[in-house]
Amino acid sequence: MKAKIWKLIGLLSIVIFMLSTAASAHAASLTTTIATHVTPVGVVYDPAMNEIFVSNYDSGDIQVISDSTNTQVADITALTQYAGTPFDLAYDSVKGEIWVADATGAYAISDVTNQVVANVTATPGFEGAAFDPKTGEVFMSYNGVGTVISDSTNTIITTITQSVASMVDDSAKSEIFALQYTGGEGSSSIYVISANTNAVTNTISITGSPDGPLAYDSGKGEIFVATSNFVSTTGSTNYNIQVISDSTNKVVATINLPTSANLGAMAYNPNKGEIYMNSGASVTIISDKTNSVVGTVNTNGYASSSNGIAYDSGTSTVYAINNPGSTSGSMGSLAVISDPSSGTSTSSPTSTVTSSTSTSTSTGSTPTPKVPEFSNAALISVAAAIAAVTLCTVALTARTKKTPR
């Protein structure tokens, strides 16, 4: 009987180990890649049309891709009259338009006709873009200059006096979080800008050198900022993500990244409470519940920080740009990553859409209820409980057999 019990214990241990291993494996996987044109930079998801928009800087065009077929359905090439150097994109959920930051200013593209419907000229132009749905305002930035555009009049309303760089919209509080611009990666502050007054209302100190774009987590009301810290004693660089609460405007967590990670654009998945960071060669997946890295997907791309990324809530798909960068003239690609929404969300999806520099997150559709996702600890606890009950049953059975009748 003792031999049988030990065999049972061994089998249960194997089951526990297998459950733990299965739970730690993330479901996200690379399904295909889509060819882009030369130097893709920005990408944004349009939930109204179920389409992906990709800006190609050197090609001077914007590709429109269907998320159901992952094929190109339109190529907006008539951009040469607007300089033809599209950079970041922002989705205007109020008017169904894609706003494009360009070297000569900004222009809006109708997602119905795929035609330019507005043009705002500015010198020296823009690189960063974000849209606030409550005010209907588009925020643009370039070399430290922040510009606010009304999507109803398609005119510049005002400029932001503080020197700002890449931005992200906090739709819940109608605030813009922007990196302080210092002419490089030496920024050490985040500006909080009211979309109602277009004025800086707070300054948040952070450590290290931020590398935008930022990401907004609507489920927990947090801003994610990727930073690097050079350690002079070792000559190495540490990479991490600092998490800022939008209620306290303070750093509430620091997430250490693998030493091999390159900082890049980020996108938020409201269905699973996860942040995706595009490092070019791979996409790092971070849980906002545990503030830890929970997965990595190899995209076979180029290691660079100038890569956009977007989450498609309609198909639970991540679109990550692979930009050749230094290999000028080479065609880029768009990595398509499937990440089934089998987890419980930290927020209730609404119709609010938020856009950021090279990063877009959308909650345009309400997902159907999913089976809850269990953590490693929960699975191990369940397995341990089953093991305890089984062992007790075996022990009682053994005693019963030995009891004289």
C-alpha positions in Angstrom: 0.0 0.0 0.0 2.9 2.4 0.8 4.3 1.8 -2.7 1.0 2.7 -4.2 0.7 5.9 -2.2 4.2 7.1 -3.2 3.4 6.3 -6.9 0.2 8.4 -6.5 2.2 11.2 -5.0 4.6 11.1 -7.9 1.9 11.2 -10.5 0.2 14.1 -8.8 3.5 16.0 -8.7 3.9 15.5 -12.4 0.3 16.8 -12.9 1.0 19.9 -10.8 4.2 20.6 -12.7 2.4 20.3 -16.1 -0.4 22.6 -15.0 2.1 25.2 -13.8 4.1 25.0 -17.0 0.9 25.3 -19.1 -0.3 28.3 -17.2 3.0 30.1 -17.7 2.9 29.7 -21.5 1.3 32.8 -23.0 -1.3 32.2 -25.7 0.0 35.0 -28.0 1.7 33.8 -31.2 2.9 35.2 -34.6 0.4 34.2 -37.3 1.6 36.1 -40.4 3.4 39.2 -41.6 2.0 41.8 -44.0 4.3 43.6 -46.4 4.5 47.4 -46.0 6.2 50.0 -48.1 9.4 51.9 -47.3 10.0 52.9 -43.6 6.7 52.1 -41.9 6.4 54.2 -38.7 2.9 54.7 -37.4 0.0 52.3 -37.1 -3.5 52.8 -35.7 -6.7 50.6 -35.4 -10.0 51.9 -36.7 -12.8 50.0 -34.9 -15.6 51.6 -37.0 -14.2 50.2 -40.2 -12.3 47.2 -38.7 -9.2 48.4 -40.5 -5.5 49.1 -39.8 -3.8 52.2 -41.1 0.0 52.2 -41.6 2.1 55.3 -42.4 5.2 54.8 -44.5 7.5 57.7 -44.0 9.9 57.3 -47.0 7.3 56.0 -49.4 5.0 58.9 -48.5 1.8 56.9 -48.4 -0.6 55.3 -46.0 -1.8 51.7 -46.4 -5.2 50.5 -45.3 -5.5 46.9 -44.2 -8.6 44.8 -43.5 -8.3 43.0 -40.1 -10.5 40.2 -41.4 -8.3 39.2 -44.3 -5.0 40.9 -43.3 -4.7 42.2 -46.8 -4.4 45.7 -48.2 -7.7 47.3 -49.3 -6.5 50.8 -50.1 -3.3 52.7 -50.6 -3.5 56.4 -50.0 -0.8 57.9 -52.2 -2.1 61.4 -52.9 0.0 62.8 -50.1 2.8 64.5 -52.1 0.9 67.8 -52.0 1.1 67.6 -48.2 4.9 66.8 -48.3 4.3 63.1 -48.3 6.2 62.3 -45.2 3.6 60.8 -42.8 4.7 59.9 -39.4 2.5 59.2 -36.4 -1.3 58.5 -36.6 -4.2 59.1 -34.3 -7.8 57.9 -34.7 -10.6 60.4 -34.3 -13.5 58.4 -33.0 -15.8 61.4 -33.1 -15.6 62.0 -36.9 -14.2 58.7 -38.1 -11.0 60.2 -39.3 -7.3 59.4 -39.2 -5.1 62.3 -38.2 -1.6 62.2 -39.7 1.4 64.0 -38.4 3.5 65.2 -41.3 6.6 67.3 -42.0 4.4 70.2 -43.3 1.7 70.0 -40.6 -1.3 67.7 -40.1 -4.1 66.3 -42.2 -7.2 64.2 -41.7 -8.2 61.2 -43.8 -11.8 60.0 -43.9 -12.0 56.3 -43.0 -15.0 56.0 -45.3 -13.6 57.5 -48.5 -9.9 57.1 -47.7 -9.5 60.7 -48.9 -7.8 63.7 -47.3 -10.6 65.9 -45.9 -8.6 68.5 -44.0 -5.2 70.0 -44.0 -3.5 72.1 -41.3 -0.3 73.7 -42.4 2.4 74.2 -39.8 6.2 74.9 -39.7 8.3 72.8 -39.1 5.5 70.2 -39.1 4.7 67.4 -36.6 5.8 63.9 -35.5 3.7 63.0 -32.5 -0.1 62.7 -32.5 -2.9 62.0 -29.9 -6.7 62.6 -29.9 -9.0 63.4 -27.0 -12.6 62.3 -27.7 -14.3 64.4 -25.1 -13.0 67.7 -26.4 -12.6 66.7 -30.1 -9.1 68.0 -30.1 -6.0 66.7 -31.8 -2.6 67.1 -30.1 0.5 67.3 -32.2 4.1 67.7 -31.3 7.5 68.2 -32.9 10.9 69.2 -31.4 9.3 70.3 -28.1 6.4 72.3 -29.6 2.9 71.1 -28.7 0.1 72.2 -30.9 -3.7 71.8 -30.4 -6.0 71.4 -33.4 -9.9 71.4 -33.3 -11.4 68.6 -35.4 -14.6 70.6 -35.9 -12.9 73.7 -37.5 -9.7 72.0 -38.6 -7.7 74.9 -37.3 -4.9 75.4 -34.7 -6.4 76.5 -31.4 -3.3 77.1 -29.4 0.2 75.9 -28.6 1.5 74.5 -25.4 4.2 76.6 -23.9 6.1 73.8 -22.1 8.5 71.8 -24.3 6.7 68.5 -25.0 7.5 65.4 -27.0 5.5 62.2 -27.6 2.0 62.1 -26.0 -0.8 59.8 -25.0 -4.5 60.7 -24.2 -6.1 59.7 -20.9 -9.7 59.6 -22.1 -11.2 59.0 -18.6 -9.8 62.3 -17.2 -9.5 64.1 -20.5 -5.8 64.7 -20.0 -2.7 64.4 -22.1 0.4 62.8 -20.7 3.5 64.1 -22.6 7.2 63.5 -22.3 9.3 66.6 -21.4 11.4 67.4 -24.5 15.1 68.0 -23.9 16.4 67.5 -27.4 17.2 63.8 -26.9 16.5 60.9 -24.5 17.5 62.8 -21.4 14.0 63.7 -20.4 13.2 63.1 -16.7 9.6 64.4 -16.4 6.1 63.8 -17.7 3.8 66.7 -18.2 0.0 66.4 -17.4 -2.0 68.6 -19.8 -5.7 69.3 -19.4 -7.5 68.8 -22.6 -10.1 71.3 -21.4 -7.8 74.2 -20.8 -4.8 73.0 -22.9 -2.5 74.0 -20.0 0.0 71.9 -18.1 -1.5 71.1 -14.7 1.2 68.9 -13.2 4.7 67.7 -13.7 5.7 64.1 -12.7 9.4 63.3 -12.0 10.7 59.9 -13.3 14.1 58.3 -13.2 16.3 57.5 -16.2 15.8 58.4 -19.9 12.3 57.9 -21.2 11.9 56.6 -24.7 8.4 57.3 -26.0 5.7 56.6 -27.0 3.7 56.1 -23.9 0.7 53.8 -23.3 -2.6 54.5 -21.4 -4.2 51.7 -19.4 -7.9 52.5 -19.2 -8.6 49.6 -16.9 -6.4 50.8 -14.0 -6.1 54.5 -14.9 -2.3 54.2 -15.4 0.3 55.5 -17.8 3.2 53.3 -18.9 6.6 54.9 -19.7 9.5 53.0 -21.0 12.9 54.2 -19.6 16.6 53.3 -19.7 19.1 53.8 -17.0 22.9 53.7 -17.6 24.9 52.2 -14.7 28.3 53.8 -14.7 29.8 51.3 -12.3 29.1 48.4 -14.6 28.9 50.2 -18.0 25.6 48.5 -18.6 22.1 49.8 -19.2 19.0 48.7 -17.4 15.6 48.9 -19.1 12.3 49.2 -17.3 8.8 50.5 -17.5 7.6 53.0 -14.9 3.9 53.0 -14.1 2.1 56.2 -13.3 -1.3 56.5 -11.6 -3.5 59.2 -13.2 -5.2 59.8 -9.9 -2.1 60.6 -7.9 0.2 61.5 -10.7 3.0 59.5 -9.1 5.0 56.5 -10.1 3.4 53.4 -8.4 5.5 50.6 -9.9 8.6 49.8 -11.9 8.8 46.9 -14.2 12.2 45.5 -15.0 12.7 44.3 -18.6 15.0 41.7 -19.9 18.5 43.0 -20.6 18.1 42.1 -24.3 14.9 44.2 -24.6 14.9 47.3 -26.8 12.5 50.0 -25.8 9.7 50.8 -28.2 6.1 51.8 -28.7 3.4 50.3 -26.5 -0.3 49.4 -26.9 -2.9 48.4 -24.3 -5.2 45.4 -24.5 -8.3 46.1 -22.3 -9.7 42.6 -22.7 -6.8 41.0 -20.8 -5.3 43.9 -19.0 -2.0 43.7 -20.9 0.6 46.0 -22.4 2.4 45.2 -25.6 5.8 46.8 -26.2 7.3 46.6 -29.8 11.0 46.2 -29.7 11.2 45.6 -33.4 12.6 42.1 -33.3 10.0 41.0 -30.7 7.0 42.1 -28.8 7.1 42.0 -25.0 3.8 41.3 -23.1 3.3 42.8 -19.6 0.4 42.1 -17.2 -1.1 45.2 -15.5 -2.3 42.9 -12.7 1.2 41.8 -11.6 3.3 44.5 -13.3 5.5 41.8 -14.7 6.6 40.4 -18.1 4.3 37.4 -18.9 5.4 36.6 -22.5 7.5 37.5 -25.5 6.7 36.9 -29.2 9.5 36.8 -31.7 8.5 38.9 -34.8 11.7 38.2 -36.8 12.0 42.0 -37.3 14.6 44.7 -36.8 15.6 45.8 -33.3 14.6 49.5 -33.2 12.6 51.8 -31.1 10.9 53.6 -34.0 8.2 50.9 -34.4 4.5 51.5 -34.0 2.1 49.0 -32.5 -1.7 48.7 -32.3 -4.2 46.4 -30.6 -7.3 45.3 -32.5 -10.0 44.6 -30.0 -12.4 43.3 -32.7 -10.2 40.3 -33.5 -7.9 40.2 -30.5 -4.9 40.8 -32.7 -1.7 42.9 -32.2 -0.2 44.6 -35.2 3.5 45.5 -34.8 5.6 47.3 -37.3 9.0 46.0 -38.4 11.0 49.0 -39.6 14.3 48.2 -41.4 15.7 51.5 -40.1 19.3 52.0 -41.2 18.7 49.8 -44.3 17.1 52.7 -46.1 15.1 51.8 -49.1 14.1 48.4 -47.8 10.5 47.4 -47.5 9.1 47.0 -44.0 6.5 44.6 -42.7 3.7 44.4 -40.2 3.8 41.4 -37.7 0.3 40.0 -37.0 0.1 38.5 -33.5 -2.9 36.6 -32.3 -3.7 36.9 -28.6 -7.1 35.3 -27.8 -8.9 37.2 -25.1 -9.4 34.4 -22.7 -8.6 36.4 -19.6 -10.8 38.7 -17.4 -10.4 42.4 -18.1 -9.4 44.9 -15.5 -12.0 47.3 -17.0 -15.4 47.3 -18.7 -14.9 48.0 -22.4 -16.6 51.1 -23.6 -16.9 52.9 -26.9 -14.0 55.2 -25.9 -11.0 55.1 -28.2 -7.6 56.4 -27.2 -4.7 57.1 -29.5 -1.1 57.9 -28.9 2.2 58.4 -30.7 2.7 55.4 -33.0 0.4 53.6 -30.5 -3.3 53.0 -30.5 -5.6 51.2 -28.2 -9.3 50.8 -28.8 -12.2 49.4 -27.0 -14.6 49.9 -29.9 -16.5 46.6 -29.4 -17.8 44.8 -26.4 -16.3 41.3 -26.2 -18.4 38.2 -25.4 -17.9 36.7 -21.9 -14.8 34.6 -21.7 -13.7 31.8 -19.4 -11.6 33.2 -16.5 -7.9 32.9 -16.8 -6.2 31.3 -13.8 -2.8 32.1 -12.5 0.0 29.6 -11.8 -0.6 30.0 -8.1 -4.3 29.3 -8.4 -3.7 26.2 -10.5 -1.1 24.9 -8.1 -3.4 25.5 -5.1 -6.3 23.6 -6.9 -3.9 20.7 -7.7 -2.5 20.6 -4.2 -6.1 20.5 -2.8 -7.0 17.6 -5.1 -3.8 15.8 -4.0 -4.5 16.3 -0.3 -8.1 14.9 -0.7 -6.8 12.0 -2.7 -4.1 11.1 -0.2 -6.5 11.3 2.7 -9.0 9.0 0.8 -6.2 6.5 0.1 -5.0 6.6 3.7 -8.5 6.0 5.1 -9.1 3.2 2.7 -5.8 1.5 3.8 -6.8 1.8 7.5 -10.3 0.4 6.8 -8.8 -2.6 5.1 -6.5 -3.3 8.1 -9.3 -2.9 10.7 -10.3 -6.4 12.0 -13.9 -7.3 11.3 
